[in-house]
Amino acid sequence: MPTLLQNYYMIREYSGEDKNELLNLLRLNTPQYFAPPEEADFINYLDYYREDYFVVENNGQIIGSGGINYFPHNHESRLSWDIIHPDFQGRGIGKELTQHRINLLQNNPAINIVCVRTTQLVYQFYQKMGFVLEKTEKDFWAPGFDLYQMKMILNK
């Protein structure tokens, strides 16, 4: 069921028809937030590893996306592949999309922990959302793109 956000943005589930628009969205954020080789990883994720993935639309244009992967044996989930169109960054869309997924996870009795693996470029965004830094690893994603692994314990 689509969710309407404050400024008439809509969050809905990903459809295979969204793939090309999402690849364009990734390219618009490369190389500022993603390394060029990550495009192949994103395609692989969408084709084979996507579990729950959402897009944010504004007047029929996809302006954001982000997913959830589940690890119920550890009572964990992971936010994955968060991307916001550069023209819409700083407007609270990423916050709304992140909160939308956290709310879904709050209602999942099998999940108590939410993890996010990001970079030094945006980890402060997740810190403001309540995630705590667990570890870092230099050049994890690509040269100049360090791993910042973060975690949130859900209050249920």
N, C-alpha and C positions, 0 to 999 in steps of 0.2 A: 504494500500500500504506500503510495507516494506521500511524503511529508512536505508541507509547505513551510518555508522559513519566513522570517520577518519581511524581507524585501522582495517578496514574491519569487524567491528562488525555490526550486523544488528538488528534494532528494528522492531518488527512485533507484530501484535495482538495475544493475548493469544488464544490458542485452548485447548479444554478439554483434548487432548492427552498430554499436557504439565504438567498436574497436578502432577504426580509422581515425575517428575524432579524438579518441584518447591518445593515440600515437602522436597526433598533431599537438595535443596538449603537453605531452612529455617533451616533444621537440622544442616547444616554446619555452620550456624551463631548463633546456640544455644549452650551454654547459653551466649555467649559474647554479642549479640545484642538483642536476644529474649529470653523470659522465656519459659521453656518447655510447660507449659499449653497453650501458644499462638498457638501451632500447631492446636488445635481443632478450635480456632477462625479463623485461616487462611483457613482451610478446609471449614468452614461455609461461610466465605467471598467468596471464589471461587465458591461455589455451589449456594449461594443465594443472595449475596450482590454485586457481581462484576458488574460494569457497563462497563467502558473501562479499560482493563488491557493489558499490553504490556510485552513482553519478549525481552531480548537482547541475541542474539546468536553469538557465535564465532566458526566457523567451525562446525556448527550443534549442538554445546553444548550450553545449556542455562546457561548464566553466570550472568544474572540479570533480575529483573522484578519490575514492579511498576504500580499502577493503578490511576484512577481518578473516584471519585464519584461526583454526581451533586446534587445541592440543588438550582434549578433555582428560587424558590419562594423568596430566599434571595440573588439571583445573585451570589451565592457562589459555589465553587467546593472544593474537598479535595483530595490531593494526598494520596494514600493509599498503604500500604504493599510494601515498597521499600526494595529490597533485592539484594545484590551483592555478588557473589561468593568470598570467602576470598582470593583466589589466584589472583583475578582481582581487588581488592579494591585498591584505590589510583592511578588508571590509567585514571581517568576522565570519566569512564563509568556511574557512578551515576550522574555526572553533565550533561552528554549528555542526559541520560534518563529523568532527571528532566526538562531540557530545552526543550526536545521534547514535553513533556506534557504541559509545560507553553505555548509553541508556539501554540499548538492546542487550548488551552483555550483563547489565545489572539484573535483567529479567531472566537470565539463563542460569538455572541452578547448578549447572555443571562447571561454571566458570567463576573463579574468584580473583584471578590475576589478569591484568591487561599489560602486555609488553609492546614496546615500539622500538624498532631499530632504525635509527635515523643518522644524520650527520651533524657535524659541528655547526653547520650553516643554519639549522632550524631547531636544534634540541631545546633552545630556550622557549620556543612556542609550546612544546609539550611540558616543559617544566611549569609554565604558567597554568597549564591544564591540570596539574597535580601529579605528573609523573616524576619519579625520582631516578637520578642517574645511577646506574649500576656499574657500568664499565665503559671504557673507550679502547679503541684499537686503531692505530694510525694506518691510513691508506687501505682500509678494509674494502671499500666498494671499488675504488680506483685511486690512482695517485691524486692526493689532495682532497679526498673524500673519506674522512675518518668515520668509523663506527661509533655511535653514541647509543648504547643500549639502556633503555629506561623501563621502569615498571610502575604500575599503579595497583594497589590492593583495593578491590571493590568493597564498599561498605554495604552489606546486605542485611 
